[in-house]
Amino acid sequence: MLCFDIYPRVLQLQIEEIISSIHKGALRGSETYPYKIRRTLSEESETRIMLNLSNYQIPEAKAEELEKARMQFKASLIKVLKARFII
């Protein structure tokens, strides 16, 4: 059990690095990543690992909106490329 006790602290440090990178613009397109990581870790650890995202400046709804817009743009771009270049 001692080994498991360190995981939440290490994961918190890692998520803080990811958040910092997103804020700096180095991980553009990954705005929903912290929320997805927190949700997955919480579910898979049966809520034993709960990451703190209080210093994340992008609200979850805004992050999902950005991801949806990016996916729509990508779909439109593919459609145009297929029509233009017969891919």
Backbone as a chain_set.jsonl record, in Angstrom:
{"seq": "MLCFDIYPRVLQLQIEEIISSIHKGALRGSETYPYKIRRTLSEESETRIMLNLSNYQIPEAKAEELEKARMQFKASLIKVLKARFII", "coords": {"N": [[0.817, -1.195, 0.0], [2.046, 1.178, 0.532], [3.389, 2.015, -1.767], [1.241, 2.747, -3.417], [0.346, 5.013, -2.131], [1.976, 7.121, -2.915], [1.359, 7.612, -5.578], [-0.957, 9.41, -6.088], [0.167, 11.938, -5.399], [2.35, 12.173, -7.162], [1.016, 12.042, -9.614], [-0.518, 14.369, -9.378], [1.468, 16.33, -9.513], [2.32, 15.861, -12.123], [-0.007, 16.489, -13.608], [-0.163, 19.174, -13.071], [2.055, 20.106, -14.452], [1.215, 19.571, -17.056], [-1.008, 21.275, -17.196], [0.28, 23.743, -16.924], [1.758, 23.755, -19.3], [-0.333, 23.832, -21.161], [-1.441, 26.336, -20.557], [0.677, 27.943, -21.372], [0.511, 27.615, -24.055], [1.746, 25.545, -25.33], [0.555, 23.099, -25.645], [-1.582, 23.292, -27.408], [-4.855, 22.551, -28.358], [-5.277, 20.567, -26.609], [-6.994, 21.117, -24.556], [-9.085, 19.848, -23.176], [-7.865, 17.752, -22.002], [-6.829, 17.713, -19.199], [-9.288, 17.433, -17.781], [-10.281, 15.039, -18.791], [-8.281, 13.264, -17.972], [-8.488, 13.518, -15.161], [-11.118, 12.548, -14.767], [-10.921, 9.888, -15.76], [-8.894, 8.765, -14.102], [-10.128, 8.985, -11.625], [-12.38, 7.312, -11.963], [-11.174, 4.813, -12.619], [-9.602, 4.31, -10.381], [-11.444, 3.975, -8.492], [-12.327, 6.29, -7.157], [-10.151, 6.818, -5.491], [-8.069, 8.314, -6.378], [-8.067, 11.607, -6.829], [-7.693, 14.279, -8.724], [-6.617, 17.661, -8.354], [-7.78, 20.392, -9.992], [-7.841, 23.099, -9.654], [-6.173, 25.239, -10.322], [-6.374, 25.391, -13.02], [-7.126, 27.314, -15.758], [-9.05, 27.229, -17.728], [-12.384, 26.751, -18.102], [-14.36, 23.732, -17.903], [-16.555, 23.544, -19.691], [-15.866, 25.453, -21.636], [-13.489, 24.327, -22.609], [-14.485, 21.981, -23.766], [-16.068, 23.136, -25.725], [-14.109, 24.34, -27.358], [-12.81, 22.027, -28.254], [-14.87, 20.791, -29.709], [-15.301, 22.707, -31.739], [-12.821, 22.573, -33.017], [-12.854, 19.958, -33.981], [-14.981, 20.129, -35.777], [-13.92, 21.942, -37.611], [-11.773, 20.422, -38.57], [-13.166, 18.318, -39.81], [-14.48, 19.753, -41.818], [-12.298, 20.701, -43.284], [-11.189, 18.301, -44.22], [-13.274, 17.468, -45.841], [-13.254, 19.482, -47.83], [-10.688, 19.083, -48.895], [-10.971, 16.488, -49.908], [-12.903, 16.924, -51.895], [-11.585, 18.699, -53.557], [-9.137, 17.485, -54.226], [-9.755, 14.91, -54.755], [-9.488, 12.773, -52.851]], "CA": [[0.0, 0.0, 0.0], [2.938, 2.334, 0.588], [3.654, 2.449, -3.132], [0.051, 3.413, -3.942], [0.207, 6.313, -1.47], [2.746, 8.153, -3.617], [0.788, 7.858, -6.902], [-1.732, 10.648, -6.225], [1.056, 13.119, -5.357], [3.115, 12.211, -8.411], [0.066, 12.374, -10.674], [-0.87, 15.777, -9.224], [2.595, 17.102, -10.061], [2.311, 15.711, -13.58], [-1.124, 17.234, -14.189], [0.187, 20.587, -12.962], [2.957, 20.374, -15.577], [0.379, 19.596, -18.26], [-1.789, 22.517, -17.128], [1.215, 24.833, -17.201], [2.056, 23.712, -20.738], [-1.535, 24.295, -21.875], [-1.529, 27.784, -20.344], [1.731, 28.581, -22.17], [0.211, 27.409, -25.472], [2.566, 24.471, -25.872], [-0.287, 21.934, -25.916], [-2.814, 23.78, -28.03], [-5.668, 21.442, -28.826], [-5.402, 19.582, -25.526], [-7.648, 21.817, -23.449], [-9.94, 18.943, -22.401], [-7.013, 16.685, -21.474], [-6.852, 17.594, -17.73], [-10.585, 16.935, -17.328], [-10.369, 13.623, -19.164], [-7.361, 12.532, -17.09], [-9.084, 13.488, -13.814], [-12.286, 11.656, -14.797], [-10.469, 8.51, -15.938], [-8.198, 8.309, -12.897], [-11.123, 8.847, -10.566], [-13.175, 6.105, -12.23], [-10.36, 3.591, -12.581], [-9.079, 4.09, -9.025], [-12.615, 3.945, -7.616], [-12.245, 7.602, -6.47], [-9.002, 6.944, -4.59], [-7.211, 9.363, -6.935], [-8.865, 12.766, -7.23], [-6.768, 15.355, -9.049], [-7.065, 19.029, -8.115], [-7.591, 21.217, -11.184], [-8.25, 24.459, -9.286], [-5.337, 26.257, -10.968], [-6.608, 25.339, -14.466], [-7.854, 28.547, -16.073], [-10.049, 27.017, -18.779], [-13.513, 25.968, -17.583], [-14.607, 22.503, -18.657], [-17.479, 23.814, -20.8], [-15.104, 26.166, -22.662], [-12.563, 23.355, -23.191], [-15.271, 21.113, -24.644], [-16.465, 23.97, -26.867], [-12.928, 24.448, -28.216], [-12.582, 20.728, -28.887], [-15.933, 20.596, -30.697], [-15.013, 23.604, -32.87], [-11.641, 22.042, -33.699], [-13.265, 18.752, -34.704], [-15.796, 20.578, -36.904], [-12.992, 22.517, -38.581], [-11.033, 19.313, -39.172], [-14.091, 17.615, -40.712], [-14.687, 20.633, -42.976], [-11.059, 20.706, -44.053], [-11.093, 17.014, -44.912], [-14.298, 17.486, -46.894], [-12.758, 20.346, -48.902], [-9.555, 18.416, -49.527], [-11.48, 15.371, -50.699], [-13.595, 17.468, -53.07], [-10.625, 19.38, -54.405], [-8.055, 16.609, -54.68], [-10.333, 13.577, -54.94], [-8.756, 11.861, -51.959]], "C": [[0.862, 1.262, 0.0], [3.201, 2.891, -0.803], [2.459, 3.217, -3.689], [-0.108, 4.812, -3.342], [0.926, 7.436, -2.206], [2.135, 8.503, -4.977], [-0.015, 9.15, -7.0], [-0.864, 11.907, -6.232], [1.843, 13.272, -6.65], [2.202, 12.606, -9.57], [-0.359, 13.837, -10.597], [0.233, 16.676, -9.784], [2.606, 17.032, -11.587], [1.178, 16.503, -14.218], [-0.858, 18.731, -14.107], [1.16, 21.0, -14.066], [2.175, 20.463, -16.89], [-0.417, 20.887, -18.316], [-0.91, 23.713, -17.466], [1.539, 24.898, -18.693], [0.869, 24.191, -21.571], [-1.651, 25.803, -21.752], [-0.487, 28.544, -21.176], [1.494, 28.439, -23.671], [0.985, 26.279, -26.114], [1.754, 23.221, -26.213], [-1.632, 22.374, -26.483], [-3.569, 22.602, -28.626], [-5.872, 20.368, -27.766], [-6.126, 20.164, -24.316], [-8.535, 20.905, -22.594], [-9.129, 17.855, -21.691], [-7.029, 16.598, -19.94], [-8.173, 17.033, -17.196], [-10.738, 15.448, -17.628], [-9.473, 12.766, -18.265], [-7.974, 12.403, -15.7], [-10.249, 12.494, -13.762], [-11.855, 10.189, -14.874], [-9.783, 7.976, -14.687], [-9.17, 8.1, -11.741], [-11.929, 7.564, -10.74], [-12.361, 4.83, -12.045], [-9.799, 3.286, -11.188], [-10.205, 3.993, -8.002], [-12.585, 5.119, -6.636], [-11.118, 7.696, -5.434], [-8.035, 8.015, -5.084], [-8.125, 10.46, -7.471], [-7.895, 13.925, -7.47], [-7.414, 16.712, -8.804], [-6.744, 19.853, -9.367], [-7.921, 22.683, -10.905], [-7.4, 25.548, -9.938], [-5.476, 26.236, -12.494], [-7.55, 26.476, -14.842], [-8.936, 28.394, -17.141], [-11.185, 26.172, -18.204], [-13.812, 24.769, -18.486], [-15.521, 22.739, -19.863], [-16.755, 24.508, -21.955], [-14.138, 25.216, -23.367], [-13.296, 22.432, -24.15], [-15.73, 21.86, -25.889], [-15.307, 24.11, -27.856], [-12.672, 23.139, -28.958], [-13.624, 20.467, -29.975], [-15.674, 21.449, -31.944], [-13.836, 23.083, -33.687], [-12.007, 20.803, -34.529], [-14.123, 19.111, -35.914], [-14.914, 21.164, -38.007], [-12.242, 21.411, -39.321], [-11.912, 18.565, -40.177], [-14.328, 18.44, -41.975], [-13.465, 20.636, -43.885], [-10.907, 19.411, -44.848], [-12.077, 16.963, -46.069], [-13.832, 18.314, -48.095], [-11.61, 19.675, -49.647], [-10.001, 17.248, -50.395], [-12.131, 15.861, -51.98], [-12.598, 18.053, -54.067], [-9.596, 18.428, -55.016], [-8.488, 15.165, -54.881], [-9.535, 12.534, -54.149], [-9.622, 10.653, -51.672]], "O": [[0.431, 2.305, -0.491], [3.232, 4.107, -0.993], [2.639, 4.231, -4.362], [-0.65, 5.702, -3.998], [0.511, 8.592, -2.119], [2.375, 9.599, -5.483], [0.222, 9.932, -7.921], [-1.133, 12.84, -6.988], [1.982, 14.378, -7.171], [2.583, 13.418, -10.413], [-0.543, 14.482, -11.63], [-0.05, 17.67, -10.454], [2.87, 18.029, -12.259], [1.375, 17.125, -15.262], [-1.283, 19.481, -14.985], [1.094, 22.126, -14.56], [2.443, 21.325, -17.726], [-0.494, 21.526, -19.365], [-1.322, 24.597, -18.218], [1.586, 25.982, -19.275], [1.052, 24.88, -22.574], [-1.929, 26.483, -22.74], [-0.746, 29.658, -21.63], [2.188, 29.065, -24.472], [0.89, 26.074, -27.324], [2.211, 22.377, -26.983], [-2.683, 21.879, -26.077], [-2.988, 21.762, -29.314], [-6.562, 19.377, -28.002], [-5.89, 19.745, -23.183], [-8.716, 21.168, -21.406], [-9.67, 17.121, -20.864], [-7.226, 15.505, -19.411], [-8.169, 16.24, -16.254], [-11.262, 14.692, -16.809], [-9.862, 11.674, -17.85], [-7.984, 11.316, -15.121], [-10.353, 11.698, -12.828], [-12.37, 9.349, -14.136], [-10.06, 6.856, -14.258], [-9.039, 7.146, -10.974], [-12.137, 6.818, -9.783], [-12.808, 3.887, -11.393], [-9.55, 2.125, -10.86], [-9.957, 3.937, -6.798], [-12.794, 4.947, -5.435], [-11.146, 8.583, -4.581], [-7.264, 8.564, -4.296], [-8.857, 10.261, -8.441], [-7.344, 14.484, -6.521], [-8.613, 16.888, -9.021], [-5.582, 19.991, -9.749], [-8.247, 23.429, -11.829], [-7.869, 26.675, -10.092], [-4.778, 26.975, -13.188], [-8.649, 26.581, -14.299], [-9.663, 29.347, -17.423], [-10.978, 25.009, -17.856], [-13.544, 24.802, -19.687], [-15.281, 22.19, -20.938], [-16.999, 24.191, -23.119], [-13.981, 25.287, -24.586], [-12.789, 22.13, -25.23], [-15.777, 21.291, -26.98], [-15.513, 24.008, -29.066], [-12.354, 23.144, -30.148], [-13.285, 19.972, -31.05], [-15.812, 20.969, -33.069], [-13.856, 23.146, -34.916], [-11.52, 20.632, -35.647], [-14.012, 18.474, -36.961], [-15.137, 20.91, -39.19], [-12.094, 21.456, -40.542], [-11.457, 18.218, -41.267], [-14.371, 17.892, -43.077], [-13.59, 20.581, -45.108], [-10.536, 19.439, -46.021], [-11.751, 16.472, -47.15], [-13.996, 17.897, -49.242], [-11.562, 19.694, -50.877], [-9.473, 17.041, -51.488], [-11.931, 15.27, -53.042], [-12.762, 17.909, -55.279], [-9.235, 18.559, -56.185], [-7.658, 14.297, -55.149], [-8.997, 11.571, -54.696], [-9.205, 9.755, -50.942]]}, "num_chains": 1, "name": "protein.A"}
